[in-house]
């Protein structure tokens, strides 16, 4: 490995890195570093190269970040790092070519290269239609992106869809959103459909029942299937996500499928299948039949954003 590609998936909590020898090559020297304790993206990448790839000088890099990217300038929404530029990262790392893209743009770019074993159906195994693809996923935040086929290839549509209003549909969900707005001054979907959002959802359900809420993390809530309120929080989370994913499907006309990513859903895959997710996804009268024809699939690939970053570099090298 002389002049490989560097790819990364940088979230609000962890940064995942790997090296590849070129198009189609498997990732090597995979490592995860915490974002805390590093001053920025370049410093985190430099720490990875020093610890796991000493002496390696990448020829190019594609770094996917959990935040908005525009004109080469980016900001990680939940990492507390200052805004930076791809050019600045390239200079500090000494890498000739550096792309910085939104993490859900990377996930979207990965969709065409995922194999059958990399996804699993949530709901009926509906065949993919001819149309755009979409990917949504709760993690540190709520990522959303689309992918549209053009004569020159697939074109990603990154965005900040997690900032739209939470799609409450039941009286209890409406009360949850009322509490959310009172506390945060916003009803953004991301404030409920994320790791911190699940903990917030659990707490609001306790408030509605007049009970004291234990300070549980999302991981604890997901693991306590025998606790009625934890189970309700997870079920409500999945139902809200179904409504949100259905809204995304309609907005993008995602006849090719809606894919589910992020760090939370693989841990609650069983609960997701048993939940009202798909029912709420399809509950879009008078266009329920339109949405019912769109497949929903959970991504189970261990590093889809890395695959998407590699796909972007491969496209540029072609």
Buried (B, 14 or more C-beta within 10 A) or exposed (E): EEEBBBBBBBBBBBBBBBBBBBEEBEBEBBBEBEBEEBEBBBBBBBBBBEEBBEEBBBBBBBBBBBBBBEEBBBBBBBBEBEEBBBEBBBEBBEBEBBBBBBBBBBBBBBBBBBEEEBBBBBBEEBEBBEBBBBBBBBBBBBBBBBBBBEEEEBEBBBBBBBBBEBBBBEEBBEBBBBBBBEEEEBBBBBBBBBBBBBBBBBBBBBBEEEEEBBEBEBEBBBBBEEBEBBBBBBBBBBBBBBBBBBBBBBBBBBBBBBBBBBBBBBBBBEBBBEBBBBEBBBBBEEEEEBBBBBBBBBBBBEBBBBBBBBBBBBBEEE
